[in-house]
Amino acid sequence: MTRTLIVTAVNAEADAVCAGLMGSWSRGRSRTPSGPGGLVSPDWDRQLLTTSTLGPYVGRRRGPVTVLAAGPAGPASAAGTAVALAVASAAGEPFGLVISMGIAGGFRGWAEVGDLVIADRMVAADLGAESGLDEPAEPAAPVRINEMDRNLGFHPAGAPPYQPGPPPGPVAAGAFLTMDDLGLGSSTLQPDADLVRRLTTVLDITGRRIVSGTVLTVSTVTGTERRAAALTARLDPVAEAMEGYAVGIAAGAFGVPVTEIRAVSNPVGRRDRAAWNTQAALGSLRTAAAALVAHPEGLVPAPRAEKESGPTG
């Protein structure tokens, strides 16, 4: 049986996912799993939600699915994912798939409030280096030196005030250097295309609009139209959140496939909390989790490469 770890940022997201896992889907409404046999037990609908201790974390488990609220943003989500995978592996019950799941901002023209987004690329949008010319500096104000500093020789009497020189370099103005540009790895993770297609098909039963595309992982949530436009021009994303790429890096360290599912709570752009509809997004998360219960084949990662033939005599 393939075990799946769903990683959320906060308890509200985990609660919504767990509510979906506990949904009343009858066996008659579920298709026969099309993946490898034995994905879930025939008594899935009668299993209870139980706690699962994962090192210092407490997850909630139903059947082969464990839900963990690891904490918001990259560092917390990566740490929680790595600990959960390590503990499960040491216990002889390794996870076969990791899903980063939660709410997100949707980029206008792509994803609206309540939509479900499946990442076909997970990109660390602001992980890298800025490179460009600074704005022209204002003339420096005269530096006032107190008598003690002058007596100690830090600023000889009569010397002109310090004026900063021009920035070193000339470099291309406004450039952003990705991890790839810096030779420090890749800023992009790409979930298995077949898994993305199957999840899209499974989530289609929710009645929500399903969008697949690039989901950004940011350290600072976008709060201006200017930054939203810059991210759109550079990466053509459909949504942004704060954890997906970090969860993916942790999963990759254990060789576990990863994907990301997001429910849109607000448009990306000028920060306006009045325009957020968190409850609608949490409702979409719950519905998505319920769909995964009804169609567990969506939780099966692409089979790993296996030897084509066994030992020969």
FENGI-V921232 format. One record per helix or strand of 2 or more residues. SS is the DSSP state (2 for helix, 1 for strand). FROM is the first residue (numbers start at 1). LEN is the number of residues. Records with the same first field share a line. If there is no record, write none. Layout:
BEGIN
SS->FROM-LEN, FROM-LEN
END
This chain:
BEGIN
1->4-5, 50-5, 57-6, 65-5, 97-10, 116-9, 128-4, 175-4, 188-2, 210-8, 239-3, 257-11
2->11-11, 27-3, 44-3, 73-18, 147-5, 179-4, 193-14, 225-11, 244-10, 273-3, 278-17, 296-4
END
